[in-house]
Amino acid sequence: MSELIGVTVNGEEREFDGPLTVTGLLEQLDLPQRGIAVAVDGVVFPRGRWSESVRRGWEIEILTAVQGG
């Protein structure tokens, strides 16, 4: 039986079935894994750690790269 993991994503409280990795979170949100950055609790979360489990209570910010000038 999976447990619900409550996190905040870009300021919105959300619940997901766990266990869940950062990569899995991005997939559930239908976001690409390229051209984005992830921060957890205000600190950049390196791509090399995206296979780690998301923890209850995390505040996650997902930022997309924007071209412009």
N, C-alpha and C positions, 0 to 999 in steps of 0.2 A: 504494500500500500504506500502510495507516495504522500509526502507531506506538502502543505502549501508553504511557499516561501514568500514573505511579504517584503518588498523592496520599493524604493522610490526611483522612478525612471524619468529623467528630465522634469522633475517637479511633480510628477503624478504618482500617487501610491498605486501599486499594482500587486497582484498575487499570481504566482506561477506554480505549477506542479513541480516538485523537486524529486530527485536531485536535478540540478540544472547548472550547466557551465555558462561562462560568459558567451562563448560561441553559440550555445544552445539558446540563450536569451536573445541574441541577435537574430537567430533563425526564427524564433517565435514572433519577434517583432517585424519580421519580413524586411530586415535591413541587410545591406551588403556587408561583407567583411573587409572590403577594400575602401579606401577613401574616408575612413572614419577613425575617430579616436574615442577611447573609453576612459572615463575617470571614475574612481570609486572614493567616496567621502572626500572629494576635492583633490585627489592625487591621481595623476595619470597612471592607468593600469596597462602595463606593457602587453603588446600582442603575444609575447611568449608566455604570458600567464592566463590567456583566455581559456585554457583547458581546465582551469581551476573552478571549483564549485562556487556558485553565488551563495552568499550568506544572508540570512534573514537580517533585515534592518539596514542593508547597504543603501547608500544614496548614490545612484549611478547617473552619470551624465554621458550622453552619447552625442558626439559632435561630428558633423559632416564637413568635409573640405568644400569650400566654395571658391570657384574661379572668379576673377574679376580684376578690376584695375582702376 
